[in-house]
Amino acid sequence: MTLKPVVDQVPNRRRRRPRTKNCCLSFDATSARIPYNAEQYWNVIVTLNRWFSILSVLPAAAALLCGTGLLCAIRIVREPDYTAIGGDPAVELQDSAFHVQARDCDVLIDGDSTAEVGIDPRVVTAQTGLTACNIATSRPVVDDLGTLPLDTFLEHNRKPKLLVIQYGAEDFYRSNQPWQHVGPYTPLVMIARNLPTSTALRLMLEHPAETVQFVTFVLKTKAISRKAGGPLDRQFRRALSHAEASHGQLDLNLPPQKSCELPMRPLDGPLDPERIRQLRQKYERQGIAVLIRAAPVPSCDRYLTRFEHDLAPYLDGNVEPLPVTVFASGDRHPTQPGSLIITLGLVNLINARLPTLVATARHEALPYPQSPVFTAVAYTSRSLK
């Protein structure tokens, strides 16, 4: 006798298909079908590959664009007429430290723009009999590049007997990040115009944010055409002529200030006496006499008392207060008559600190042209003592 399966013996019992629960819903696993369309999958893959390709190319394209812009900016600033296009004679004057050779300077004047504008080498020569040259630059160059222009000048010219370093009083209060506190344009222009391209690129890439500003400004300057022979061009040519005649002084040709309502700008950092000591030792080891002084400031300057107290122990010439009318409008730089007063103050400092050097000068003192301006300024300087 053949036994029937147990299942057949229970005809009323229905076979249950396995069910799978997903959250609160259930579906039949055996009857589920996943739609499949090869063409749709292929289109999705192609689209994703395209997006990945675009995203991977974008950084390379951006880097190529930035690199091209940077190389174009370097090429533009190296053009002979770039300084004329920009109308900034200071850029051309500050290049002299890199190109002048075999210059005979008994007194070499370096520092920031307070020295570039405020010290006339002709007055130093006339009063001491010592030949003098001014290779001062600007505060951004001093803060960001240090003594690079001065060291380059000393490599290609006779060693001076006396080095005068004059900074604005604020320059002695330094920040740990000077590139973020001063305009980067002047230092980067100096790098691009006077250093090898590989060296310039390396230094610029170390400061990408500042380099972007530099490239933008250069390209904008190139795009703006300036009429030759116009007022700005004549002022540019006049400044260069004065600098050549005076052996390096920059004349801003600005009107004097009339009031003491000057904005009080915070100092960039604490006083840095170690920097002053290192500057002095660096050049005294080369057999050069060094005088470090602070530029005069308006007598109404709100930091005057602090400057006089903080800087006196470290400088050869402390901060000297002068009438506000000696300084150009809206600036700390002196007017042309004011620069004569400041230069005479430097001459007095040289005579007091280095009388032997002046007494044994190789050249006889040359009489300074007695123009009405110089006569009036000389009288004013005596009255200020």
Phi and psi in degrees as a GROMACS rama.xvg file:
@    title "Ramachandran Plot"
@    xaxis  label "Phi"
@    yaxis  label "Psi"
@TYPE xy
-91.15  127.427  THR-2
-85.941  135.129  LEU-3
-82.1486  151.559  LYS-4
-59.4362  152.955  PRO-5
-60.9037  -34.7876  VAL-6
-63.5805  -38.6614  VAL-7
-71.5654  -20.8129  ASP-8
-79.5096  -7.17242  GLN-9
-121.68  77.7249  VAL-10
-67.8511  -27.9414  PRO-11
-81.8845  -8.35566  ASN-12
-86.4229  123.583  ARG-13
-87.7517  139.855  ARG-14
-71.0536  130.438  ARG-15
-98.6495  129.535  ARG-16
-82.3828  142.976  ARG-17
-61.3578  135.427  PRO-18
-117.331  145.262  ARG-19
-120.168  133.666  THR-20
-98.5254  136.575  LYS-21
-127.892  108.479  ASN-22
59.2702  -119.886  CYS-23
-102.205  -2.68169  CYS-24
-107.503  153.333  LEU-25
-125.266  147.852  SER-26
-139.982  163.793  PHE-27
-87.5629  111.712  ASP-28
-66.5819  -32.4699  ALA-29
-77.1395  -26.2859  THR-30
-96.7036  -4.65172  SER-31
-70.4635  140.327  ALA-32
-131.458  131.247  ARG-33
-93.804  122.902  ILE-34
-67.68  139.793  PRO-35
-134.5  125.534  TYR-36
-138.629  103.955  ASN-37
-59.887  -36.2703  ALA-38
-65.9251  -40.0861  GLU-39
-64.8213  -43.6909  GLN-40
-61.6142  -40.3259  TYR-41
-62.8785  -42.4524  TRP-42
-63.1843  -38.9033  ASN-43
-64.6853  -44.2321  VAL-44
-62.3281  -43.1254  ILE-45
-63.0304  -42.0019  VAL-46
-63.2135  -43.9317  THR-47
-63.8912  -40.4198  LEU-48
-62.5973  -38.0438  ASN-49
-64.0519  -44.1094  ARG-50
-64.6983  -41.4785  TRP-51
-62.9666  -38.5221  PHE-52
-64.8726  -42.9248  SER-53
-63.7945  -45.7778  ILE-54
-65.1986  -33.73  LEU-55
-74.738  -25.7391  SER-56
-82.9611  -28.6198  VAL-57
-57.2551  -48.1011  LEU-58
-59.9378  -40.1658  PRO-59
-65.7121  -40.0873  ALA-60
-66.0475  -40.7411  ALA-61
-63.9785  -42.7098  ALA-62
-63.3287  -39.8541  ALA-63
-65.4173  -40.5692  LEU-64
-65.1718  -44.7937  LEU-65
-64.8535  -41.8384  CYS-66
-63.0546  -40.3593  GLY-67
-63.9842  -42.5209  THR-68
-63.3598  -39.0901  GLY-69
-66.4965  -44.1416  LEU-70
-64.7094  -37.2774  LEU-71
-64.3237  -41.0658  CYS-72
-63.9521  -42.2149  ALA-73
-62.2507  -41.7166  ILE-74
-65.0815  -37.6031  ARG-75
-66.3113  -46.6013  ILE-76
-69.2399  -17.5675  VAL-77
-87.152  -4.23401  ARG-78
-68.195  143.147  GLU-79
-58.6216  -31.8171  PRO-80
-97.655  13.1959  ASP-81
-64.2307  -42.6372  TYR-82
-63.6029  -33.6749  THR-83
-70.5525  -37.485  ALA-84
-63.7176  -44.414  ILE-85
-75.5024  -20.4549  GLY-86
70.4611  24.8809  GLY-87
-115.022  99.4173  ASP-88
-66.6635  -23.2464  PRO-89
-61.9036  -33.7084  ALA-90
-61.8505  -42.848  VAL-91
-72.6221  -37.6569  GLU-92
-64.7954  -37.6268  LEU-93
-73.2581  -13.5926  GLN-94
-76.369  -15.9388  ASP-95
-61.7813  -31.549  SER-96
-62.4439  -23.3427  ALA-97
-93.737  -16.3881  PHE-98
-117.945  -22.8115  HIS-99
-72.5516  135.294  VAL-100
-135.118  150.568  GLN-101
57.9804  34.3396  ALA-102
-84.1559  136.438  ARG-103
-101.229  100.27  ASP-104
-125.702  111.515  CYS-105
-69.3426  -41.056  ASP-106
-115.686  119.633  VAL-107
-107.868  124.193  LEU-108
-105.003  123.047  ILE-109
-132.347  166.907  ASP-110
144.963  -155.47  GLY-111
-97.14  -163.706  ASP-112
-68.3548  -18.9352  SER-113
-65.6353  -30.2533  THR-114
-82.5033  -37.782  ALA-115
-61.6778  -38.4348  GLU-116
-92.6032  -32.0305  VAL-117
-93.9913  -9.4167  GLY-118
-121.436  122.451  ILE-119
-100.332  110.761  ASP-120
-60.0406  -26.774  PRO-121
-64.2056  -36.3425  ARG-122
-68.8603  -39.8474  VAL-123
-60.7587  -43.6502  VAL-124
-65.7213  -42.7917  THR-125
-65.5227  -34.0782  ALA-126
-91.0163  -23.2163  GLN-127
-118.069  -17.148  THR-128
78.8575  6.28885  GLY-129
-100.312  131.446  LEU-130
-64.8752  143.235  THR-131
-136.754  146.085  ALA-132
-136.443  145.143  CYS-133
-115.476  114.207  ASN-134
-119.272  22.7853  ILE-135
-62.8627  154.141  ALA-136
-117.046  -114.296  THR-137
-148.938  166.686  SER-138
-62.4834  -43.1591  ARG-139
-56.2776  -39.0375  PRO-140
-66.5338  -43.3002  VAL-141
-62.7295  -44.5175  VAL-142
-70.4967  -40.3411  ASP-143
-92.1999  -34.1541  ASP-144
-111.693  -3.37347  LEU-145
64.2026  -130.965  GLY-146
-100.367  25.3052  THR-147
-56.8064  -48.8064  LEU-148
-61.1629  -43.3679  PRO-149
-63.4966  -45.9093  LEU-150
-64.3908  -36.8473  ASP-151
-66.2939  -40.4136  THR-152
-62.5838  -43.6583  PHE-153
-66.8113  -24.2648  LEU-154
-70.0466  -26.6095  GLU-155
-117.911  8.15574  HIS-156
-139.341  164.017  ASN-157
-63.0207  141.674  ARG-158
-65.4194  128.359  LYS-159
-74.6785  161.373  PRO-160
-78.6305  -32.9986  LYS-161
-136.292  132.683  LEU-162
-111.375  119.388  LEU-163
-103.173  121.123  VAL-164
-114.189  115.894  ILE-165
-121.601  124.498  GLN-166
-120.991  155.17  TYR-167
-62.3766  147.888  GLY-168
-56.4904  -33.1255  ALA-169
-65.6479  -26.4946  GLU-170
-65.7051  -21.7139  ASP-171
-79.3019  -7.73014  PHE-172
-104.842  102.403  TYR-173
-108.991  151.603  ARG-174
-99.6838  157.899  SER-175
-75.3644  -14.4955  ASN-176
-129.173  73.3768  GLN-177
-63.9651  -30.1671  PRO-178
-61.461  -24.2669  TRP-179
-89.4431  -6.01795  GLN-180
-110.438  -14.2663  HIS-181
-129.226  160.687  VAL-182
-66.8761  132.806  GLY-183
-85.1389  -4.68563  PRO-184
-62.1313  -53.6362  TYR-185
-61.3635  -46.3368  THR-186
-61.33  -40.513  PRO-187
-70.9765  -33.5175  LEU-188
-64.7642  -42.1013  VAL-189
-62.7792  -41.6208  MET-190
-62.8911  -46.9439  ILE-191
-67.1235  -34.3162  ALA-192
-83.8393  -25.4654  ARG-193
-123.756  -8.10594  ASN-194
-110.561  156.801  LEU-195
-56.4766  150.739  PRO-196
-58.4004  -41.8807  THR-197
-62.4933  -42.4025  SER-198
-67.1082  -41.5456  THR-199
-62.49  -43.8609  ALA-200
-63.123  -41.4309  LEU-201
-62.1385  -44.9692  ARG-202
-66.8665  -37.3161  LEU-203
-69.2971  -39.5504  MET-204
-68.5983  -18.7583  LEU-205
-72.7747  -14.9066  GLU-206
-132.8  72.8217  HIS-207
-64.1958  -40.4767  PRO-208
-63.6397  -43.5152  ALA-209
-69.0601  -33.583  GLU-210
-67.4534  -36.9422  THR-211
-61.5456  -42.4033  VAL-212
-61.4558  -42.7312  GLN-213
-61.0777  -48.6607  PHE-214
-62.2806  -43.5311  VAL-215
-60.9946  -44.2286  THR-216
-67.2116  -41.6857  PHE-217
-64.5038  -45.5145  VAL-218
-64.9441  -37.2709  LEU-219
-67.1052  -41.0186  LYS-220
-62.6546  -40.2708  THR-221
-65.78  -34.7216  LYS-222
-73.4432  -25.7239  ALA-223
-89.8389  115.715  ILE-224
-86.1565  136.528  SER-225
-112.512  131.592  ARG-226
-67.4384  123.354  LYS-227
-68.0348  136.873  ALA-228
85.713  -1.49619  GLY-229
-76.2318  -178.41  GLY-230
-59.9875  -42.5694  PRO-231
-66.4623  -37.7792  LEU-232
-66.8124  -40.7217  ASP-233
-65.1598  -39.9512  ARG-234
-65.0365  -38.2537  GLN-235
-63.0164  -46.7921  PHE-236
-65.5263  -37.3493  ARG-237
-65.7102  -39.7786  ARG-238
-64.7727  -40.1926  ALA-239
-66.8569  -38.9315  LEU-240
-63.4381  -42.7012  SER-241
-64.2698  -41.1721  HIS-242
-63.6774  -39.7607  ALA-243
-66.8033  -40.6692  GLU-244
-70.16  -31.1638  ALA-245
-97.3952  3.95309  SER-246
63.8796  40.9656  HIS-247
121.105  -3.43228  GLY-248
-82.1066  139.611  GLN-249
-100.149  127.475  LEU-250
-104.169  115.564  ASP-251
-78.8449  -20.0707  LEU-252
54.2303  51.1335  ASN-253
-115.212  152.77  LEU-254
-72.9548  158.923  PRO-255
-75.9327  158.177  PRO-256
-72.0745  154.686  GLN-257
-119.285  -11.7982  LYS-258
-141.808  170.195  SER-259
-101.078  16.8461  CYS-260
-82.1277  75.3094  GLU-261
-100.578  140.924  LEU-262
-69.0312  141.468  PRO-263
-95.2756  104.681  MET-264
-93.8203  136.93  ARG-265
-66.0516  148.903  PRO-266
-73.4163  150.669  LEU-267
-73.0585  -23.3777  ASP-268
-176.162  -167.204  GLY-269
-78.693  164.973  PRO-270
-62.3947  140.438  LEU-271
-118.681  79.9485  ASP-272
-64.3192  -29.5766  PRO-273
-63.6228  -36.2936  GLU-274
-63.3967  -40.3998  ARG-275
-62.9482  -43.6179  ILE-276
-64.1271  -42.5915  ARG-277
-65.9179  -39.666  GLN-278
-59.7185  -46.1131  LEU-279
-64.288  -47.8372  ARG-280
-66.4316  -35.7072  GLN-281
-57.9497  -41.8451  LYS-282
-96.3351  -24.462  TYR-283
-66.9752  -30.5357  GLU-284
-65.7946  -20.763  ARG-285
-89.3364  6.27071  GLN-286
80.9957  23.883  GLY-287
-109.521  131.18  ILE-288
-71.1204  138.282  ALA-289
-125.238  131.069  VAL-290
-120.943  124.41  LEU-291
-115.538  124.658  ILE-292
-137.43  159.047  ARG-293
-96.3863  144.203  ALA-294
-68.6457  146.434  ALA-295
-60.4195  155.168  PRO-296
-129.797  160.308  VAL-297
-59.8431  144.391  PRO-298
-63.9728  -16.2524  SER-299
-93.2587  4.67003  CYS-300
-63.0398  131.283  ASP-301
-71.2259  -18.6506  ARG-302
-95.6122  3.55184  TYR-303
-56.1962  -49.0516  LEU-304
-60.8064  -41.3493  THR-305
-66.8452  -42.345  ARG-306
-59.9812  -47.7529  PHE-307
-60.6347  -39.8303  GLU-308
-73.3425  -44.4714  HIS-309
-74.407  -38.1221  ASP-310
-91.0703  -19.641  LEU-311
-53.7701  -41.6226  ALA-312
-70.5322  -13.3595  PRO-313
-115.464  -15.5225  TYR-314
-108.467  154.728  LEU-315
-78.452  -34.3084  ASP-316
-126.769  111.091  GLY-317
-75.1271  173.821  ASN-318
-61.8071  130.853  VAL-319
-112.936  121.874  GLU-320
-78.6196  135.81  PRO-321
-129.929  159.158  LEU-322
-57.3719  146.725  PRO-323
-63.7455  -26.0619  VAL-324
-69.4422  -10.2371  THR-325
-75.4917  -19.3171  VAL-326
-103.764  151.58  PHE-327
-70.5231  154.739  ALA-328
-61.4323  127.735  SER-329
70.2899  18.266  GLY-330
-147.969  167.593  ASP-331
-93.9339  -9.55328  ARG-332
-76.9371  145.334  HIS-333
-78.4705  160.869  PRO-334
-74.06  175.692  THR-335
-64.0408  -45.5057  GLN-336
-61.1214  -36.1295  PRO-337
-64.808  -34.4809  GLY-338
-65.722  -31.0824  SER-339
-67.431  -38.993  LEU-340
-63.6991  -43.8948  ILE-341
-65.8941  -39.2727  ILE-342
-66.7387  -39.4449  THR-343
-63.152  -34.491  LEU-344
-63.3994  -38.3544  GLY-345
-65.773  -39.9073  LEU-346
-61.0145  -42.3698  VAL-347
-61.5082  -37.9035  ASN-348
-66.77  -40.8182  LEU-349
-63.5744  -44.472  ILE-350
-63.0428  -35.6184  ASN-351
-76.896  -39.48  ALA-352
-88.6248  -31.5672  ARG-353
-131.658  61.1605  LEU-354
-65.2798  -32.9953  PRO-355
-66.5662  -38.617  THR-356
-62.519  -42.0291  LEU-357
-70.1647  -39.0105  VAL-358
-66.0804  -29.1467  ALA-359
-104.379  26.6631  THR-360
-60.4822  143.077  ALA-361
-75.3927  -20.1077  ARG-362
-116.562  146.423  HIS-363
-73.3275  147.025  GLU-364
-62.9539  131.711  ALA-365
-96.2542  135.346  LEU-366
-66.5319  128.719  PRO-367
-74.325  141.172  TYR-368
-55.3082  122.163  PRO-369
-84.6376  69.7421  GLN-370
-77.1749  160.755  SER-371
-57.4191  -35.4123  PRO-372
-64.4692  -46.1971  VAL-373
-66.0217  -40.072  PHE-374
-61.8691  -43.8082  THR-375
-66.3456  -40.3585  ALA-376
-67.6005  -41.36  VAL-377
-60.2627  -41.9113  ALA-378
-63.2699  -42.7665  TYR-379
-63.2164  -41.307  THR-380
-64.5048  -36.2331  SER-381
-68.6122  -33.975  ARG-382
-72.6508  -21.3919  SER-383
-82.1129  -14.9878  LEU-384
